[in-house]
Amino acid sequence: MKLFTSVHDVADIKQLVADALALKANPYAHNMLGKNKTLGLVFMNPSLRTRLSTQKAAMNLGMNVMVMNMDKDGWALETQDGVVMNGNTTEHIREAAAVMGQYCDILGLRSFPKLKDRNEDYSEGFFNKFVQFCGVPVVSLESATRHPLQSLADLITIVETNPIPIEQRAQGKKPKVVLAWAPHVKALPQAVPNSFAEWMCKAQELQMIDFVIAQPKGFELADEFTKGAEIVYDLDLAIANADYVYVKNWSSYKEYGQLLPYEGNWIMNNEKLNLTNNAKVMHCLPVRRDLELAAEILDGPNSLVIQEAGNRLWSAQAVLKALLEKH
């Protein structure tokens, strides 16, 4: 593995999940693997779980870590080629990324979409140029279209909490996982639901889960991320007998970045929970209580959000370990 931006960069996701759980059981088993190696974390946008978990993961592997908050500490970057830089930009990404690659053995990059131009965001131009010019392996800490470390942590959480008894699993019984759209006060990117859907569709292909997406009409994700998923436009129908409900808001892909009107009650609460198979409820965090997800669930026994966030450490450590072993 030289690059980690999506599930497509992973040769065997079952093995990667197993590696992450082995690291969780023995965090320092490979603490010499990263000796004298440096991880550089480059943030164009704010972060809590991604920054702390990835730093800790690198430290567990013996790596040095440097953090650059480009939105606060760095020069304004130019990303277009063939332009005279006589405006507000000070440094070109060609030089900036290449210099970072001189200092680091692995780089992690976090960069959000602008939610103004779908073609620009979905081209991943900034991220791809960074990968092209830095010259070292790169881990996505979230991009305009995906958040793979989060999705790997989500799958780890589902695997380790699978409520299906071993004997029933052997008979082909699989947990039902529902990605459920939730309300919000502003338009949010599609990166987390895109990525979650992509990883869950792959897990469904491997007979690990059954996967459903619940959303109001108009909030369909791009087809490339949802192949194989069942799409349901009624939350109550979608979550019937669900074992996991993953709650997340996203803005419209077709009417790009728009908050469209919708009908019905889309907030997950204890009343909705009664329709499920006593489902565990997940969210990537941060979460707006009683807007996206009811506080009674967040504070109740069915919430997995803290365990899920804790598994961000092991998803990052498993990926960094794989990159170090190849380099």
ZADREN-239787 format. One line per 5 residues: number of its first residue (from 1); their letters; for each residue x, y, z of C-alpha. Coordinates in Angstrom, 2 decimals, decimal comma, padded with zeros to 5 digits. Layout:
N
NUM) A) X/Y/Z  ...
This chain:
327
1) MKLFT) 000,00/000,00/000,00  001,47/003,35/-001,12  -001,74/005,34/-000,87  -004,81/005,22/001,37  -007,69/007,27/000,01
6) SVHDV) -010,52/004,74/-000,32  -011,51/001,11/000,09  -010,12/000,54/-003,42  -006,59/000,97/-002,04  -007,07/-002,02/000,27
11) ADIKQ) -006,32/-005,49/-001,07  -008,12/-007,35/001,74  -010,44/-005,37/004,03  -011,13/-008,37/006,27  -007,42/-008,69/006,93
16) LVADA) -007,05/-004,95/007,54  -009,87/-005,07/010,11  -008,23/-008,11/011,73  -004,90/-006,23/011,86  -006,59/-003,26/013,51
21) LALKA) -008,21/-005,46/016,17  -004,87/-007,19/016,81  -003,28/-003,75/017,33  -006,10/-002,83/019,69  -005,28/-005,91/021,74
26) NPYAH) -001,53/-005,23/021,66  -000,90/-001,56/020,74  002,89/-001,57/021,09  003,70/-004,87/019,38  005,25/-002,98/016,45
31) NMLGK) 006,67/000,04/018,28  010,02/-000,25/016,49  008,50/-000,33/013,01  008,40/003,45/012,75  011,70/004,18/014,51
36) NKTLG) 013,47/007,13/012,86  010,47/007,64/010,56  008,39/010,83/010,46  004,68/011,28/009,81  003,61/014,72/008,64
41) LVFMN) -000,04/015,68/009,17  -001,27/018,52/007,00  -004,61/020,12/007,89  -006,44/022,53/005,64  -009,47/022,29/007,96
46) PSLRT) -010,20/021,72/011,67  -009,91/018,31/013,28  -010,30/016,62/016,66  -010,55/012,82/016,33  -008,57/012,57/013,10
51) RLSTQ) -005,66/014,60/014,40  -005,39/013,04/017,85  -006,01/009,45/016,76  -003,52/009,58/013,89  -000,85/011,20/016,05
56) KAAMN) -001,32/008,56/018,73  -001,31/005,77/016,14  002,03/006,98/014,78  003,48/007,25/018,28  002,39/003,67/019,04
61) LGMNV) 004,46/002,59/016,03  007,50/004,58/017,18  007,18/007,38/014,62  007,95/011,05/015,03  005,00/013,31/014,19
66) MVMNM) 004,88/016,84/012,79  001,61/018,75/012,37  001,05/021,63/009,95  -002,20/023,60/010,16  -002,04/025,15/006,71
71) DKDGW) -005,26/027,12/007,21  -003,65/029,03/010,09  000,13/028,67/009,87  000,98/028,15/006,20  001,22/030,31/003,12
76) ALETQ) -001,81/030,66/000,87  -001,41/027,93/-001,75  -001,83/028,18/-005,49  -003,08/024,97/-007,11  -003,52/026,01/-010,74
81) DGVVM) -000,69/025,59/-013,24  000,27/028,22/-015,78  -000,87/031,21/-013,75  001,09/034,32/-012,85  001,01/034,40/-009,05
86) NGNTT) 000,35/038,10/-008,66  -002,73/037,66/-006,44  -003,29/036,43/-002,90  -001,48/033,09/-003,20  002,13/032,97/-002,03
91) EHIRE) 003,34/029,42/-002,63  002,53/026,84/-005,28  001,43/023,37/-004,27  004,21/021,96/-006,45  006,85/023,36/-004,14
96) AAAVM) 004,89/023,10/-000,89  004,03/019,42/-001,27  007,49/018,53/-002,55  009,15/020,22/000,43  006,90/018,38/002,89
101) GQYCD) 007,90/015,14/001,20  011,54/016,01/001,84  010,89/016,15/005,58  008,48/013,23/006,03  008,32/009,53/005,23
106) ILGLR) 004,51/009,48/005,17  002,10/012,40/004,83  -001,53/012,70/005,87  -003,75/015,35/004,28  -007,15/016,72/005,30
111) SFPKL) -009,01/018,99/002,90  -012,76/019,68/002,77  -014,86/020,49/-000,31  -016,07/024,01/-000,99  -019,58/022,72/-001,87
116) KDRNE) -019,89/025,27/-004,67  -018,71/023,42/-007,78  -019,43/019,70/-007,89  -017,02/019,00/-010,74  -014,21/020,80/-008,93
121) DYSEG) -014,82/019,00/-005,63  -015,30/015,55/-007,16  -012,19/015,87/-009,31  -010,18/015,87/-006,05  -007,76/018,20/-007,83
126) FFNKF) -006,09/019,57/-004,70  -005,66/016,15/-003,12  -004,37/014,53/-006,31  -001,83/017,29/-006,90  -000,57/016,94/-003,35
131) VQFCG) -000,10/013,20/-003,90  001,59/013,83/-007,26  004,15/016,32/-005,99  004,98/015,17/-002,44  006,77/012,00/-003,54
136) VPVVS) 005,94/009,90/-000,44  003,01/007,67/000,62  -000,14/009,62/001,54  -003,01/008,86/003,92  -006,32/010,65/003,43
141) LESAT) -007,42/012,33/006,65  -010,62/013,26/004,76  -010,94/014,69/001,29  -013,70/016,39/-000,68  -015,39/013,06/-001,43
146) RHPLQ) -014,24/010,45/001,12  -013,18/009,85/004,74  -011,62/006,36/004,63  -010,06/006,25/008,12  -013,50/006,96/009,57
151) SLADL) -015,13/004,27/007,44  -012,49/001,70/008,39  -013,10/002,53/012,07  -016,84/002,12/011,46  -016,33/-001,34/009,97
156) ITIVE) -014,01/-002,31/012,83  -016,75/-001,28/015,27  -019,39/-003,32/013,47  -017,16/-006,41/013,29  -016,22/-006,34/016,98
161) TNPIP) -019,80/-005,74/018,18  -021,61/-008,04/015,72  -024,67/-009,30/017,66  -025,18/-012,38/015,47  -024,12/-015,55/017,34
166) IEQRA) -021,19/-017,45/015,83  -023,31/-020,45/014,86  -025,80/-018,23/013,01  -022,98/-016,44/011,20  -021,80/-019,85/009,97
171) QGKKP) -025,30/-020,32/008,51  -025,01/-017,03/006,60  -026,85/-014,75/009,03  -025,56/-011,16/008,63  -026,19/-007,95/010,56
176) KVVLA) -028,38/-005,36/008,87  -026,63/-001,98/008,64  -028,59/001,18/007,77  -027,06/004,51/006,79  -029,75/007,00/007,85
181) WAPHV) -029,89/010,60/006,65  -030,49/013,14/009,43  -031,47/016,81/009,57  -028,97/019,66/009,96  -028,94/023,46/010,01
186) KALPQ) -026,41/023,79/007,21  -025,25/021,98/004,11  -022,65/019,31/004,92  -020,29/017,47/002,54  -020,95/013,98/001,24
191) AVPNS) -017,49/012,65/002,19  -018,49/010,62/005,26  -021,66/009,04/003,78  -019,90/008,46/000,44  -017,09/006,65/002,17
196) FAEWM) -019,30/004,73/004,58  -021,52/003,57/001,71  -018,51/002,54/-000,36  -016,99/000,48/002,47  -020,33/-001,08/003,42
201) CKAQE) -021,09/-002,01/-000,19  -017,72/-003,78/-000,30  -018,45/-005,51/003,01  -021,81/-006,62/001,59  -020,04/-008,08/-001,45
206) LQMID) -017,91/-010,09/000,98  -021,04/-011,40/002,75  -020,18/-009,51/005,95  -023,39/-007,41/006,22  -026,65/-006,42/004,54
211) FVIAQ) -026,68/-002,72/003,68  -029,52/-000,21/003,31  -029,49/003,57/002,80  -032,41/005,60/004,19  -032,87/009,13/002,85
216) PKGFE) -035,45/011,64/001,67  -035,85/011,91/-002,09  -033,36/014,34/-003,59  -030,53/013,33/-001,29  -029,23/010,43/-003,36
221) LADEF) -025,45/010,03/-003,24  -023,39/009,61/-006,39  -024,02/006,19/-007,94  -020,34/005,22/-007,77  -020,53/005,01/-003,97
226) TKGAE) -023,82/003,11/-003,56  -023,65/000,20/-006,01  -025,30/-002,77/-004,33  -027,05/-000,80/-001,59  -030,81/-000,86/-001,18
231) IVYDL) -032,18/002,73/-001,20  -035,30/003,37/000,92  -037,11/006,72/001,17  -038,87/006,00/004,46  -036,83/005,88/007,68
236) DLAIA) -039,28/003,65/009,55  -039,28/001,05/006,77  -035,52/001,15/006,37  -034,64/000,63/010,02  -037,10/-002,23/010,62
241) NADYV) -035,08/-005,09/012,18  -031,82/-003,17/011,75  -028,85/-004,20/013,89  -026,93/-000,96/013,28  -028,11/002,52/012,35
246) YVKNW) -025,42/004,93/011,20  -026,80/008,47/011,46  -025,36/011,23/009,27  -026,49/014,35/007,45  -025,39/015,17/003,92
251) SSYKE) -026,38/017,79/001,38  -027,77/017,05/-002,07  -025,41/015,68/-004,70  -027,70/016,37/-007,66  -028,64/019,88/-006,50
256) YGQLL) -025,09/020,21/-005,31  -024,58/021,40/-001,77  -028,24/022,33/-001,32  -030,44/021,73/001,71  -033,64/020,56/000,06
261) PYEGN) -037,09/020,42/001,68  -038,11/017,00/002,94  -041,11/015,32/004,50  -041,37/013,20/007,62  -039,51/012,79/010,89
266) WIMNN) -035,88/011,88/010,21  -034,36/012,23/013,67  -033,32/008,96/015,29  -034,77/008,69/018,80  -035,94/005,96/021,18
271) EKLNL) -039,31/005,74/019,43  -037,53/004,96/016,17  -035,15/002,64/017,99  -038,12/000,46/018,98  -038,59/-000,38/015,28
276) TNNAK) -035,12/-001,92/015,07  -033,57/-005,12/016,35  -032,36/-003,21/019,43  -029,90/-001,59/017,04  -026,60/-000,05/018,01
281) VMHCL) -026,47/003,57/016,85  -023,39/005,13/015,26  -022,27/008,62/014,27  -018,86/009,87/013,15  -018,97/012,93/015,47
286) PVRRD) -019,16/015,84/016,02  -022,92/015,56/016,42  -025,57/018,21/017,09  -027,65/016,77/019,90  -031,41/016,65/019,38
291) LELAA) -031,00/017,91/015,83  -029,16/015,08/014,07  -029,53/012,50/016,80  -031,58/012,43/020,00  -029,66/012,95/023,23
296) EILDG) -031,61/010,05/024,76  -029,86/007,74/022,32  -026,44/009,36/022,65  -026,62/008,99/026,44  -028,23/005,55/026,33
301) PNSLV) -026,97/001,97/026,10  -027,39/001,66/022,32  -024,90/004,37/021,43  -021,58/003,26/019,95  -020,25/006,75/019,20
306) IQEAG) -017,46/006,73/021,81  -016,30/003,19/020,99  -016,46/004,11/017,31  -014,35/007,22/017,91  -011,89/005,14/019,94
311) NRLWS) -011,49/002,81/016,98  -010,23/005,73/014,90  -006,90/005,07/016,62  -006,76/001,46/015,48  -007,87/002,21/011,94
316) AQAVL) -005,09/004,78/011,62  -002,51/002,50/013,21  -003,40/-000,41/010,93  -003,05/001,78/007,84  000,24/003,35/008,97
321) KALLE) 001,61/-000,09/009,81  000,73/-001,33/006,31  002,45/001,68/004,72  005,58/001,30/006,87  005,88/-002,41/006,11
326) KH) 005,98/-001,63/002,37  008,55/001,14/002,75
